[in-house]
Amino acid sequence: MGKLATIDVALDEMLVNLAAIVLRLAKPEVTRTPEARRALAQSVRQYAVCAKRSSDPRVHELKSQLDETLKPSLRIVAIDGVKVA
């Protein structure tokens, strides 16, 4: 059983490293095009599939952070009809 635990820990470490890479790629200056956004969404979905079985809390926290990258950023463009920057 020790070898399985070692493999599990190694997979968790790889998932943590993979999430760090995807988070770097999720920056707005990198994901400007629709193709880049689709690729990011696919990466986040694939990460979620892999993270589902992990028991490492870091993996699940990173999954939450990655999910947040797919949400559109909202900004106020007018207050009481006055355009703001």
N, C-alpha and C positions, 0 to 999 in steps of 0.2 A: 504494500500500500504506500510505502514511502516514495516510490518512483512516481506514482500517480499524483501525489501531493506536489512533488517537485515539478512535474509537467504543468500542473494547475497554476502554480506560482509563476512559472515562466510564461504561460499564456496570459496571465493577468498583467505581467510586466510589459509584454508586447502590446496588449490592448491600451495600457496607459501611454506607451510611446506612440502608438498609432493615433490615439486621440490628440496628443500634443501636435502631431503633424497636421491633422485635419483642422484643428483649431487655428493653426497658423494660416492654412489655406482659406479659412473662412473669413478672413479680414476683407472688408469692403473693397479695398484697392486691388485685391486679387480676384474677387468674384464679381466683376463688373458686367460681364456678358451673360446672356441667358444660358449659354452652354456651360459656363463655369458654375452658375447657380444650380443647374441640373446635376452636374458632376458632384457638387458639394452635397446636394440632397441625397444622391445615391450613396455617397460615402457615409453619410450620417445614418442612413437606413441600414447599410451593411454593418456598420459598427454596432448599432442597436441589436441586430440579430446575434452577433458574437457576444455582446455584453450581457445578454439576457440570462445566460447560465452562470455568469461569474458571481462569486460570493464576495469579491473585493469591493468595499465601499467606494474606493477611488474610481473604479471603473464605472460605477453607477452615477457618481457625481459628474464625471466627465461626459457621460451619456446625456445627462441633463443639460450641461453646458453646450454640448453639440446640438441638442434639440433647439436650444434658444437661438442658435445661429441661423436657423431656418425661418424664424419669425421675422416678418418685415419690421423694419424700424419705423416708428411713427414720429412725426414732428408736427408742431403747430405752425401753420402757415398764415393764420390770421386770428386776431383777437378783436372782437367787436367790429369786424369788417375792415380792420386796419392790418395790412400786410406786415408781417414781422420777418426778420432775417432768419 
